[in-house]
Amino acid sequence: MGASERQLKARVDELYRRNRQTGTAAWCGADYDFVCPSEGTYPFQWFWDSCFHAIVLTHLDIERAKAEIRSLLLNAQPDGLIPHVTFWQRDRYQEMLATYSIAYRTPYLSDCMQPPLLAEAVAAVVERGGGLGFASEVMPAVRRYYDWLDRVRDPDGDGLIAVLQADETGLDHTPKFDDYLGVSTCGHAELTAAWHRVADPYAEVGRDPARMFALDRFVVEDVMVNTIYAENQRVLGELLSRLGDEGGAAEYRARGDRTAAALLARCFDPARGLFFDLAGLAERRLETATFTCLFPLLLSDLPAEVAAALVRHLEDPAAFAAPYPVPTVAMSEPSFCPTMMPGSLVFRGTTWMNVNWYLARGLRRHGRADIARRIEDRSVELALRAGFREYYNPLTGEGFGAEGFSWSALVLDLVATRPDED
Ligand code: GLC
C-alpha cells in the first residue's frame, strides 16, 4: 500500500465513523446501523449511496459492511421494492424534509427506486470476507428486488427497465431530461414545478405502477440504470451459482444478457458513437451527451468497435477529457456547467466519484488501463486536496456541495482494487 493510499484510508475511516448512524427506530422497532451520505444535508439511508458505502466498508470493517446492507434490507417491501430512502430518524429532521421533493410510500419510506447495484454490493461483501453465509442470508430479499424490477418496471417486456421520475435515476437534475420535462432556464423553481407535473398525477392514481406508466408522464429507459441492471443481474447469477443454485444462476444470467443486448440494439447510435435513453411510451431518444451515454463500457461483452467509439469521447478534450475527469455532461453541450449551480442542481457537468468508479472499471475491462489510471490518479488527487465533497469542478478540481460526502470515498476502492501493473 502506497503513502497516498494509506492517507486516503485513514481519512475514509474517520469519515465513516463520523457519518455512522446507529439506533432503534421507534416507528418500526428495528435497529439500524448505516453510513449516511452527509450529516449536514443527507442524514437518512439512501439506496444507491448505501450500496457504495457497503463496498467502501469492505476495506475498513466487514461487519459494518454487512450491517449497512442488513439495514437497507430491513425495509424491503412485500412486493419486492427497496425504497430509495429510509427515513430512520425522520422525527429529528422535520425542517430539512420540508425542502425535499419526494414521493412517499409511508412517512418513513420513499416510493421510488434508485440504480440497482445491490447485487454488486453484496458480492463485494461476500468476496472480501463476508462469506457465502451472508449471501444466503440476504438472498431472498435480493432476488425479490430484482424480480420486482423485472415484473413491475419492464412493462413493455424488452429487457430494459423504466424509471417513472427523474430522481429514480439518482441523477436528479441532469440536463438530458430538460427537453422531455419541458424546462429551459433550469432554475430550482422550474424543476420543482416540473416534478409536480409528473408526481401529482401519479398521486391521483394512487401510485399504482401500471397506471403511472399508462399516464406516460415520465417513462425513461435510462442507459446508466440499465447498464447497472444488466451487470447486477449477471453478478446475481454468479452469486447463485456459488450458492449451488444453477437453475437460478442461469435465469439471472440470461436476464442480464437480455438487458445488455437490448441496450445495444435499441439505445446505441452508431453515427454519434453514443448510447441514448429512450423516453415515453413512443421511446424517443434523448440526445444530450452526458456521461451515461458512455456507461455501457462497463459491460465486458460490449463489441470492441462500440467500446472504441465510446472511448473516443473520453479522449476528446472538447467532450469528456477534462483536466479533472470525468465531467458528467460533455463540455461541448450548451448545458454544461462546471461549477455549483444556484439551487444546488446536480449532475449538470461537475465530476462525481461514483461515475469515475464505474467508468474506470469499464475502461479496464476494455483494455484501456491507461485512461483508467489517469481517472483514478486524478480522483485520488481530488479527494486528498479538496476532501470528500459531493462533486468537483472538472476544470479546476474545486470541491462543491455536501461536505464529508460518503460515496466520494469510493476512490479508496478504486485504488485498493486496481492491479499493480497495467
Ligand atoms: C441527491 C442525488 C442522489 C443521492 C442523494 C443522496 O439526491 O442526486 O443520487 O442518492 O442525493 O446522496
Boltz pocket constraint, residues with backbone or C-beta under 6 A from the ligand:
constraints:
  - pocket:
      binder: B
      contacts: [[A, 37], [A, 42], [A, 46], [A, 48], [A, 49], [A, 167], [A, 169], [A, 170], [A, 171], [A, 172], [A, 173], [A, 346]]
      max_distance: 6.0
